[in-house]
Amino acid sequence: MSSSRPFARPVTRRTFLTTVGAAVTALGAAGVAGSLSGCSSSSGGGGNDTVSTKKVSDKTDVIGDDPTGTKTSSTFLDSAKAAVVTGPSADSATRAQACNLAASAGVPVFLIDATNEDDSRKDIESELDRLGVDDIVTLKGDSLGSLSSSAKTHETTPDSWPDGLDKGQYSFRDLVIIPDAPIEGDGSGTAPAAAASAAASTSSTTSSSKPSSSAKKSASSSAPSTPNLPTTSDGAPYTPRPVLTAPWNPDSKADKEPDSDGHVFVAPDTSPASFTNASVAGQNVVRLPAADPRATHESIEIVKKDDHVIALGELFGDKDTLSRRIDKAKNVDKEQPGGGGLVTPGRHIVALYGSTDGPDLGCLGEQGKDASVARAKKMAKSYEAFTDQPVIPAFEIIATVASSEPEKDNSYSRFIDSDTVEPWIDAINKAGGYAVIDLQPGRMTLLEQAKKYEKLLKKPYVGLALDPEWRLYGNELPMEQIGHVDAQEINDVVKWLDKLTEGNKLPQKPLVVHQFKVHMIRNRDKMIPGTDNIAMVIHIDGHGSQSIKLDTWHVIQQDLNPKISLGWKNFYDEDKPMLDPKDTMVIKPRPDFISYQ
């Protein structure tokens, strides 16, 4: 892998694009809940039997999609004298208000689903009958329609529990559901309409103000009501890929301590009604940033001590998937930097990109090893004010360099010796950071190159990055075209790296794939979106004006599997202007992996 002769002239994106004149852009393709502070936390005298709970027989189980709340209710509740119900025309704010009202009273909530009205109405009617509900509470202005129930209906406001109705044991003073938070971005779930009314800017994004400490903790995104979302170069609204934002308040806590022998895991896709009904049933509800028991240090410690876990939400998978991941969590020896067993979601990685041999290929080589560590830590620190998730410093180290010369193996890709790269990896790991090995493959396959660095990839905090831009076929030469790979070639690496990680009992690894043109990954819909051991990241690294970068960002996301995380690159010289950390974190969906070149 090593050679004593000087490097052949490395091929950079800048020289490549200048030489061939290639284009960089990708081608192709509200209401707020009222305060509940006036609601009493007492049980109203009869609260002890207003809601009764039941033991859950299964040690491990998943309650999947439950928009109405009936599945969760039937799992945890034996009976309830009262319940809150919303009609099919209720908007997201009204549904959030209903959940918060139910939580303030410690009773279940049921939301008629407009997308499946008949079936959801029948499910709710059946559950009301099973629970023995005598009193249904609705919000003023919300119509239930023809709900078949003998229960008496009481109409009220979001901050007032009807007089004479008792409360359950597990009531909440604080909001449990944040209104209008199903999609990260604009707070309403539809970015284009909001963006159309915003002042268009084709050269830069408009950032929001720095969130307060309480806003950072909130799951509500703290977006303004008319956000200045970025637009594309032709002035069209920029449409982000929908990303679930957890609807629950991370700080809500019942007035009475939960009385349960197990734990309930919830994730961003857990429905508000499902979350609320588990909460009022006195369950130990654990809020996770991802639907995986390895998501946080807390969740790992929980399953190591007790595997009685019920997970709420489809993204947890089936019961077998949950059980498998619980077993993995029990065997986690080394957690990720920042805690937990997952790379993403749940943290942001901020990386310096380049070669250890000098500044020509990126900012990583502009200073020595120790100075690079300090620079990466400082850069990561600058992002902490704009997220409540851990921000991890990282190096993305080019290990094989696209070369203007054929090299001894005629691959037009030059290997950097592992012994040269390893001290840099160890330095950033020791500083609590991550290292990612970047491959520019030339005429070799991605897997052939990856295997050359197996020794380094056996380290716990070392991931892999693949750069299809520099893949060559037949007699192709560098700088004559933008390269591409088929999804199968990426899948070969995924399978190999998955087996390597599993066999060596390593923490989950990121596999970053660079893409700034649609054709760079052929048959991308067939690309493996990740495994228990591998977190896939599509790193959308176009450069130029911010409008061009956002065009690329938008196009590359189209039809991308939602399990795949996103990366963004800031170029010091080529971006006009380069975004600062505040502006970078305004980009929606917010990138998980951010690099600097």
C-alpha positions in Angstrom: 0.0 0.0 0.0 2.9 2.4 0.6 5.4 3.9 -1.7 8.5 5.9 -1.2 8.3 8.0 -4.3 6.5 11.4 -4.2 2.8 11.6 -4.9 1.7 11.9 -8.4 -0.3 15.1 -8.8 -3.6 14.5 -6.9 -6.8 15.2 -8.8 -9.1 17.6 -6.9 -12.7 18.4 -7.6 -11.6 22.0 -8.4 -9.0 21.0 -11.0 -11.4 18.4 -12.5 -14.3 20.8 -12.9 -12.1 23.5 -14.2 -10.5 21.2 -16.8 -13.7 19.7 -18.1 -16.1 22.6 -17.4 -18.5 20.2 -15.7 -21.6 21.6 -14.0 -21.8 20.9 -10.3 -25.5 21.1 -9.8 -27.4 17.9 -9.7 -29.6 17.3 -12.8 -32.8 15.4 -13.1 -35.2 15.4 -11.6 -51.1 26.4 13.9 -52.6 27.0 16.9 -50.9 26.5 20.2 -52.4 24.5 23.1 -53.7 26.7 25.9 -52.0 26.7 29.2 -53.0 23.8 31.5 -51.6 25.5 34.6 -55.1 26.0 36.0 -55.8 22.2 36.0 -55.6 20.6 39.4 -53.3 17.6 39.8 -55.4 16.0 42.4 -57.5 12.9 41.6 -60.8 14.6 42.5 -61.7 12.2 45.2 -62.6 9.3 42.9 -59.4 9.4 40.8 -58.0 6.1 42.1 -60.6 4.1 40.1 -61.2 6.6 37.3 -58.6 4.8 35.2 -57.3 1.3 36.0 -54.2 -0.2 34.4 -53.3 -3.8 33.6 -50.1 -5.8 33.6 -48.5 -6.4 30.2 -47.9 -10.1 29.6 -45.2 -9.9 26.9 -41.7 -9.1 28.0 -41.0 -7.5 24.7 -43.4 -6.2 22.1 -44.0 -3.5 19.5 -47.2 -1.5 19.1 -46.9 -0.2 15.6 -48.8 2.5 13.9 -51.5 3.8 16.3 -52.8 7.2 15.2 -56.1 6.7 17.2 -54.5 5.6 20.4 -56.7 2.5 20.7 -53.9 -0.1 20.4 -51.9 1.6 23.2 -55.0 1.9 25.4 -56.0 -1.7 24.9 -52.5 -2.8 25.9 -52.1 -0.8 29.1 -55.6 0.1 30.4 -58.3 -2.1 31.9 -61.0 0.6 32.3 -61.6 4.3 32.2 -64.6 6.3 33.3 -63.7 9.3 31.1 -61.9 9.9 27.8 -61.1 12.8 25.5 -62.0 12.3 21.8 -61.5 14.4 18.7 -63.4 14.3 15.4 -62.0 13.6 11.9 -61.8 17.3 11.0 -59.6 18.3 14.0 -56.4 19.9 12.9 -53.0 19.1 14.4 -53.3 21.9 17.0 -56.7 20.6 18.2 -55.4 17.1 18.4 -52.4 18.3 20.5 -54.7 20.2 22.8 -56.9 17.1 23.2 -53.8 15.0 24.2 -52.7 17.7 26.6 -56.2 18.0 28.2 -56.3 14.2 28.6 -52.9 14.1 30.2 -53.8 16.9 32.6 -56.7 14.8 33.7 -54.9 11.5 33.6 -57.4 9.9 31.2 -57.0 8.3 27.7 -57.4 10.2 24.4 -58.7 8.9 21.1 -58.3 10.7 17.8 -60.6 9.8 14.9 -58.3 9.4 11.8 -59.6 11.4 8.8 -57.5 9.2 6.4 -59.3 6.1 7.7 -62.4 7.5 9.3 -64.8 4.6 9.2 -62.4 2.0 10.6 -60.9 4.4 13.2 -64.4 5.4 14.4 -65.3 1.7 14.9 -62.0 1.0 16.7 -62.6 4.0 19.1 -66.3 3.0 19.7 -65.1 -0.5 20.5 -62.4 0.7 22.9 -64.8 3.2 24.6 -67.2 0.3 25.2 -64.4 -2.1 26.5 -63.1 0.5 28.9 -66.6 1.3 30.2 -66.3 5.0 29.5 -69.3 7.0 30.9 -68.1 10.5 29.9 -66.6 11.7 26.6 -64.9 15.1 26.7 -64.6 17.1 23.5 -63.1 20.5 22.6 -65.4 23.4 21.6 -65.8 23.6 17.9 -64.8 20.0 17.2 -67.4 17.7 15.9 -67.3 14.0 16.5 -69.9 13.2 14.0 -72.0 10.0 14.4 -70.0 8.4 17.2 -72.0 5.4 18.6 -71.6 5.5 22.3 -73.9 5.6 25.3 -71.5 7.9 27.2 -72.4 11.5 28.0 -70.6 14.2 26.0 -69.0 17.2 27.7 -67.7 20.2 25.7 -64.9 22.2 27.1 -61.9 24.4 26.4 -58.3 23.2 26.2 -57.4 24.4 29.7 -60.5 23.4 31.6 -61.5 19.9 32.8 -65.4 19.7 33.1 -66.7 20.1 36.7 -67.8 16.9 38.3 -65.6 14.6 36.3 -62.9 12.8 38.3 -59.3 12.5 37.2 -57.0 9.5 36.8 -54.0 8.8 39.0 -51.3 9.9 36.5 -52.0 13.5 35.5 -49.6 16.0 34.1 -49.1 19.7 34.9 -47.1 20.4 31.8 -47.9 19.9 28.1 -47.1 16.4 27.0 -47.6 17.1 23.3 -46.0 20.1 21.4 -48.5 21.4 18.8 -47.6 21.3 15.1 -44.4 19.3 15.3 -44.9 16.3 13.0 -42.3 17.5 10.5 -39.0 19.3 11.0 -38.8 22.6 9.2 -41.6 25.1 9.3 -43.8 23.9 12.2 -46.8 23.3 9.9 -45.7 20.3 8.0 -45.8 21.9 4.6 -42.6 23.9 3.7 -43.5 25.0 0.2 -46.5 27.2 1.2 -44.5 28.9 3.9 -41.5 29.4 1.7 -43.6 30.9 -1.0 -44.6 33.7 1.3 -41.1 34.3 2.5 -38.6 36.8 1.0 -36.8 34.9 -1.7 -33.0 34.7 -1.5 -30.9 33.0 -4.1 -27.6 33.6 -2.6 -27.8 32.6 1.0 -30.2 31.2 3.6 -31.8 33.2 6.4 -31.1 31.9 9.8 -33.4 31.9 12.8 -32.4 33.4 16.1 -30.5 31.4 18.6 -32.9 29.2 20.6 -33.2 29.6 24.3 -32.2 26.7 26.5 -35.8 25.7 27.0 -36.5 26.0 23.3 -33.5 23.8 22.5 -35.0 21.1 24.8 -38.4 21.4 23.2 -39.4 19.1 20.4 -41.3 21.8 18.6 -38.5 23.0 16.3 -39.0 26.6 17.6 -39.5 27.7 14.0 -41.1 31.1 13.3 -44.7 31.2 12.0 -43.5 32.5 8.6 -40.0 31.1 8.2 -37.6 32.4 5.6 -36.9 29.0 4.1 -34.3 29.0 1.3 -35.4 28.9 -2.3 -34.0 27.2 -5.4 -32.0 29.1 -8.1 -35.1 29.7 -10.2 -37.0 31.2 -7.2 -39.2 28.1 -6.7 -39.9 27.2 -3.1 -37.4 24.7 -1.6 -39.2 21.5 -0.5 -37.4 19.6 2.2 -37.7 15.9 2.6 -40.3 15.4 5.4 -38.5 14.4 8.7 -40.4 13.4 11.7 -39.9 15.6 14.8 -40.9 14.1 18.1 -44.3 15.5 19.1 -43.7 15.0 22.8 -42.4 17.5 25.4 -39.1 16.0 26.7 -39.7 17.6 30.1 -43.3 16.5 30.9 -43.6 14.4 34.0 -46.6 12.9 35.8 -47.5 14.2 39.2 -47.3 10.6 40.5 -44.4 8.4 40.0 -45.1 5.6 37.4 -46.0 2.2 38.9 -44.8 -0.2 36.3 -42.3 -3.1 36.2 -41.1 -2.3 32.7 -40.4 0.5 30.3 -42.1 1.9 27.2 -39.8 3.3 24.5 -41.1 6.0 22.2 -39.5 7.6 19.2 -40.2 10.5 16.8 -42.7 8.4 14.9 -44.7 7.5 18.0 -48.2 9.0 17.6 -49.3 11.7 20.1 -52.3 9.6 21.2 -50.1 6.5 21.7 -47.6 8.5 23.7 -50.3 10.1 25.8 -52.2 6.9 26.6 -49.0 5.1 27.7 -48.2 8.1 29.9 -51.6 8.2 31.7 -51.4 4.5 32.2 -48.5 5.1 34.6 -45.9 3.6 32.3 -42.2 4.4 32.5 -42.0 6.2 29.2 -38.5 6.7 27.8 -38.2 9.2 25.0 -35.6 8.2 22.4 -34.2 10.2 19.4 -34.4 7.1 17.2 -36.5 3.9 17.2 -33.9 1.7 18.5 -33.1 0.5 22.1 -29.4 1.5 21.5 -30.3 5.1 20.9 -29.1 6.5 24.2 -26.9 5.6 27.2 -30.1 5.5 29.3 -31.9 3.1 27.0 -28.8 0.8 26.9 -28.6 0.8 30.7 -32.3 0.0 30.9 -32.3 -3.1 28.7 -29.1 -4.3 30.4 -31.0 -4.5 33.7 -34.5 -5.4 32.5 -35.7 -6.4 29.0 -39.4 -5.8 29.8 -39.7 -3.2 27.0 -42.8 -2.2 25.0 -41.9 0.0 22.0 -44.4 2.4 20.4 -44.1 3.1 16.7 -43.6 1.4 13.4 -40.0 2.3 13.0 -39.0 0.0 15.9 -39.8 -2.9 13.5 -41.5 -6.1 14.5 -41.0 -7.9 17.8 -38.1 -10.0 16.5 -36.3 -6.8 15.3 -36.8 -5.2 18.7 -35.6 -8.3 20.5 -32.5 -8.5 18.3 -31.6 -4.9 18.9 -32.2 -5.3 22.7 -29.6 -8.1 22.6 -27.2 -5.9 20.8 -27.8 -3.1 23.3 -27.1 -5.5 26.2 -23.7 -6.3 24.6 -22.6 -2.8 23.9 -19.1 -2.5 25.4 -18.2 0.9 23.9 -20.8 3.5 23.3 -20.6 6.1 20.6 -18.9 9.5 21.2 -21.7 11.4 22.9 -23.3 8.3 24.3 -25.6 5.6 23.0 -25.0 2.9 20.4 -26.1 4.6 17.2 -24.2 6.9 14.9 -27.3 8.7 13.6 -29.8 9.9 14.3 -29.3 11.4 17.7 -26.0 13.4 17.2 -24.3 15.7 14.6 -20.9 14.9 13.3 -18.8 17.9 12.2 -15.7 16.9 10.2 -12.6 18.4 8.7 -12.0 16.9 5.3 -8.7 16.3 3.5 -5.4 14.5 3.4 -2.9 14.1 6.2 -0.1 15.0 3.7 -0.9 18.6 3.1 -3.4 21.4 2.3 -4.1 20.6 -1.4 -7.0 18.3 -0.8 -8.8 20.1 2.1 -8.6 21.9 5.4 -7.6 18.8 7.4 -4.0 19.0 6.1 -3.6 22.7 6.6 -2.1 22.1 10.0 -0.5 19.3 11.9 -2.3 16.5 13.7 -2.7 18.1 17.1 -3.7 21.4 15.6 -6.3 19.7 13.4 -7.8 18.0 16.5 -8.1 21.4 18.2 -9.6 22.9 15.1 -12.2 20.1 14.7 -13.1 20.5 18.4 -13.6 24.2 18.0 -15.7 23.8 14.9 -17.9 21.2 16.6 -18.3 23.4 19.6 -19.6 26.2 17.4 -22.6 24.1 16.5 -23.7 23.3 20.1 -25.7 26.5 20.5 -28.1 25.4 17.7 -29.0 21.8 18.7 -29.8 19.9 21.9 -28.1 16.8 20.4 -24.4 15.9 21.0 -22.0 17.4 18.4 -19.0 15.2 17.7 -15.7 16.5 16.1 -14.4 14.3 13.3 -11.8 13.8 10.6 -12.8 12.6 7.2 -9.4 11.4 5.9 -8.7 10.8 2.3 -7.0 7.4 2.3 -7.0 6.7 -1.5 -6.4 9.7 -3.7 -7.6 10.1 -7.3 -4.4 10.5 -9.2 -3.4 11.9 -12.6 -1.0 9.0 -13.0 -1.9 5.3 -13.5 0.1 4.2 -10.4 1.7 0.7 -10.3 -1.6 -1.1 -10.5 -3.1 1.1 -13.3 -5.9 2.1 -11.0 -5.4 5.9 -11.1 -5.8 5.9 -7.3 -3.0 6.2 -4.9 -3.0 4.5 -1.5 -1.9 6.3 1.7 -0.3 3.8 4.0 -2.4 2.8 7.1 0.6 3.6 9.3 0.4 7.2 8.1 -3.3 7.6 8.7 -3.5 5.7 12.0 -1.9 8.4 14.3 -4.5 10.9 13.0 -7.3 8.5 13.7 -6.0 7.8 17.2 -5.6 11.5 17.9 -9.2 12.4 17.1 -10.5 9.3 18.8 -8.6 10.2 22.0 -10.2 13.6 21.8 -13.7 12.0 21.9 -14.2 12.3 18.1 -14.8 10.2 15.1 -12.7 9.3 12.0 -14.0 8.4 8.6 -11.7 6.9 5.9 -12.5 8.3 2.4 -12.0 6.3 -0.7 -11.5 7.7 -4.3 -11.4 4.4 -6.1 -10.3 5.0 -9.7 -10.4 1.8 -11.6 -10.6 -0.4 -8.5 -13.9 -1.5 -6.9 -14.9 0.2 -3.7 -14.8 -3.2 -1.9 -11.2 -3.9 -3.1 -10.1 -0.6 -1.6 -12.1 -0.9 1.6 -10.5 -4.2 2.4 -7.0 -2.6 2.3 -8.0 -0.7 5.4 -9.5 -3.5 7.4 -7.1 -3.0 10.2 -8.2 0.6 10.7 -11.9 -0.2 10.3 -11.6 -2.7 13.2 -11.2 0.3 15.5 -14.5 1.2 17.2 -14.8 4.8 16.1 -13.7 4.6 12.5 -16.2 4.8 9.6 -15.9 4.6 5.9 -16.7 7.1 3.1 -17.1 6.2 -0.6 -16.6 8.7 -3.4 -18.3 7.6 -6.7 -17.1 10.8 -8.3 -13.7 9.2 -8.9 -14.8 5.7 -10.0 -13.4 4.8 -13.5 -14.3 2.0 -15.9 -12.4 0.5 -18.8 -10.1 3.1 -20.4 -11.7 6.1 -18.6 -9.2 8.6 -17.2 -9.6 11.1 -14.4 -10.9 14.6 -15.1 -12.8 13.5 -18.2 -16.1 12.6 -16.6 -17.9 12.6 -13.2 -17.8 9.0 -12.1 -20.6 6.7 -10.9 -21.2 3.4 -9.2 -24.1 1.0 -9.2 -25.9 0.4 -6.0 -24.8 -3.2 -6.0 -21.1 -2.1 -5.6 -22.1 0.0 -2.6 -24.1 -3.0 -1.2 -21.0 -5.2 -1.5 -19.3 -2.8 0.9 -22.3 -2.5 3.2 -22.4 -6.3 3.6 -18.7 -6.7 4.1 -18.5 -3.8 6.7 -21.6 -5.1 8.4 -20.0 -8.5 8.9 -16.7 -7.0 10.0 -18.5 -4.8 12.6 -20.6 -7.7 13.8 -17.8 -10.2 14.0 -15.6 -7.8 16.0 -18.4 -6.7 18.3 -17.9 -3.0 17.3 -20.3 -0.1 17.7 -22.4 0.9 14.8 -20.3 2.5 12.0 -21.2 5.2 9.5 -21.0 4.5 5.8 -20.9 7.8 4.0 -21.6 8.0 0.2 -20.8 11.2 -1.5 -23.3 12.3 -4.2 -23.8 15.7 -6.0 -25.3 14.4 -9.2 -28.2 12.0 -9.7 -26.3 9.7 -12.0 -23.5 9.1 -9.5 -25.4 6.3 -7.9 -27.2 4.1 -10.4 -30.2 2.1 -9.2 -30.1 3.9 -5.8 -33.5 2.6 -4.9 -31.8 -0.8 -4.6 -29.1 0.5 -2.2 -29.2 -1.1 1.3 -30.5 1.8 3.5 -28.5 0.5 6.5 -28.3 -2.4 8.9 -28.1 -2.8 12.7 -24.4 -2.3 12.4 -24.2 0.3 9.6 -25.7 3.8 9.5 -26.0 5.0 5.9 -25.4 8.6 5.1 -25.8 10.3 1.7 -23.4 13.2 1.7 -24.7 15.9 -0.6 -21.6 17.9 -1.4 -22.3 20.2 -4.2 -20.6 23.6 -4.1 -21.0 27.1 -5.5 -23.7 29.6 -4.8 -26.1 28.7 -2.0 -29.0 28.5 -4.5 -27.1 26.0 -6.6 -26.2 24.0 -3.5 -29.9 24.0 -2.4 -30.9 22.8 -5.8 -28.5 19.9 -5.4 -29.7 19.3 -1.8 -33.3 19.2 -2.9 -32.8 17.0 -6.0 -30.6 14.4 -4.4 -33.1 13.9 -1.6 -35.9 12.9 -3.9 -37.1 9.3 -3.4 -34.3 8.7 -0.9 -35.1 6.1 1.7 -36.0 7.9 4.9 -33.8 5.6 6.9 -30.8 7.1 5.3 -29.2 10.1 7.0 -28.0 13.3 5.2 -24.7 15.1 5.0 -23.8 18.6 4.0 -20.4 20.1 3.0 -19.2 23.6 3.5 -16.5 24.7 1.0 -14.2 27.5 2.2 -13.2 28.7 -1.3 -15.9 27.4 -3.7 -19.1 28.3 -1.7 -20.4 31.8 -2.3 -20.9 32.5 0.5 -20.0 29.7 2.8 -22.6 29.1 5.5 -21.7 29.6 9.1 -22.8 27.0 11.7 -26.0 29.0 12.5 -27.0 29.1 8.9 -26.0 25.5 8.3 -28.3 24.3 11.0 -31.2 26.2 9.3 -31.0 23.9 6.3 -33.9 21.4 6.5 -33.8 18.6 7.0 -31.0 19.4 9.4 -27.9 17.5 8.3 -26.5 14.7 10.5 -23.0 14.8 9.0 -21.4 18.2 8.2 -17.9 18.5 6.7 -15.5 21.3 5.8 -13.2 21.4 2.8 
